[in-house]
Amino acid sequence: MIDGTSFVYLDNAATTQALPEVCRAVEEALRICYGNPSSTHPLGTAAEEILRHTRRLLAEFLGVSDRHIIFTSGGTEANNLAIIGTAMAHAKSGRHIITSAVEHSAVLAPLAYLESKGWRITRIGVDAIGRVSPEAVAAAVSEDTVLVSIMAVNNEVGVIQPLAEIAGAVKKRRPQVLVHTDAVQALGKIELKPLEQGIDLVSVSAHKLHGPKGVGALWHRPDLRLEPIIHGGGQENGRRSGTENVPGIAGFGQALRSAMAMGQAAGERLAGLRLKLIEGIEEIVPRSALNGPRTSHAAPHICNISWPGWTGEMLVRVLAEKGLYTSSAAACSSRRKNKGGQGSHVLRAMGLSPERVQSAVRFSFSLYQEEKDIDAALAIVAEVAKQLDDLKRRSR
Ligand SMILES: Cc1ncc(COP(=O)(O)O)c(C=O)c1O
């Protein structure tokens, strides 16, 4: 999408490029609708209308009412609000929370914080493709369980979790347990219908869907008790204080509208491109191994492939030198230099060998990806494979 560039960007799970119409919406909100949405004059009303419009679009996307959407500074804050907010509000009923071993740090870190304050956290393991078993989650529910938090789509391997089955199994054991999902990687990529799936809280973020960075939202089921974690002027129904990021929210609304216009066919097309890349790499690098699902339970925009013999960090660097941008782990942790040298917690939870964990590369697509990008990416992979083979031969 970036005109005149000489690279292929396959790191869309880290972030996406804002669409031109999103940039226009952000700019208009900054320049024209610059009022404070809490002000009562026409400029305030115009800004408030932007919030209302985006709320309505997100509600339509999720098949919910727009009355229970709280704008946040992104997916991280939405997860913190969902987890800490419900834990605080339900502390008298119990202090046990269940999650999976493969969550994003925006879920694992607030849970670790609660653990340090006396909450009990159970982290459920996954199978070889990264899926959580609904039965295992339900079996962990006890009398003091207040919340289950399981992501919709894993950001490293793209596996889709069986959310409806998890929520069903949990609520069968204990109907009052709340179920939260971090749907940051799912919004616009797979169908999300929290009311039908039995989900009580959903976190989303705009920048994974060609919207601006620094804006997201938390939807919650009506009548749900949630303590605010940011206190101040009482915006967002008292649940998230601070003047709303009106330009960001305007861009989020436009990103949602554009994703909606793409329709369901976009996901199917993307799944085809993903498979083409996987099969192409398998042909070029016979020792490569796909980590996570191939087709069933696979989100259409993420695949994770190990290239044994080399480290993921090195492969990402060499691929980038040739113009293919990928990542070796979740983007936010990849700059932290593989703390402790153990590699991705997701791949380790899947039971992969240390060599496979260390040599993993994530390729992630945008809804707007084209076939020619995959062809160009495969040409770069072939060039790098040849270069690395030569290097190995010379070092023998
Ligand atoms: C699954 C998941 N959850 C949460 C986040 C954090 O979202 P944000 O960057 O909007 O804070 C990300 C971003 O990488 C993610 O992939």
The ligand as a Tripos MOL2 file, in Angstrom:
@<TRIPOS>MOLECULE
LIG
   16    16     1     0     0
SMALL
NO_CHARGES

@<TRIPOS>ATOM
      1 C1         -3.1740  -10.1000   21.2320 C.3       1 LIG1
      2 C2         -2.7770   -8.6910   21.5720 C.ar      1 LIG1
      3 N1         -3.2720   -8.1110   22.6620 N.ar      1 LIG1
      4 C3         -2.9630   -6.8530   23.0030 C.ar      1 LIG1
      5 C4         -2.1070   -6.1030   22.2420 C.ar      1 LIG1
      6 C5         -1.7830   -4.6980   22.6590 C.3       1 LIG1
      7 O1         -2.5600   -3.7720   21.9330 O.3       1 LIG1
      8 P1         -2.1070   -2.2270   21.8730 P.3       1 LIG1
      9 O2         -0.8570   -2.1930   21.0770 O.co2     1 LIG1
     10 O3         -3.2580   -1.5390   21.2080 O.co2     1 LIG1
     11 O4         -1.9370   -1.7840   23.2750 O.co2     1 LIG1
     12 C6         -1.5470   -6.6630   21.0860 C.ar      1 LIG1
     13 C7         -0.5770   -5.8960   20.2660 C.2       1 LIG1
     14 O5          0.4280   -6.4230   19.8330 O.2       1 LIG1
     15 C8         -1.8990   -7.9900   20.7370 C.ar      1 LIG1
     16 O6         -1.4020   -8.5830   19.6430 O.3       1 LIG1
@<TRIPOS>BOND
     1     1     2 1
     2     2     3 ar
     3     2    15 ar
     4     3     4 ar
     5     4     5 ar
     6     5     6 1
     7     5    12 ar
     8     6     7 1
     9     7     8 1
    10     8     9 2
    11     8    10 1
    12     8    11 1
    13    12    13 1
    14    12    15 ar
    15    13    14 2
    16    15    16 1
@<TRIPOS>SUBSTRUCTURE
     1 LIG1         1 GROUP 0 **** ****
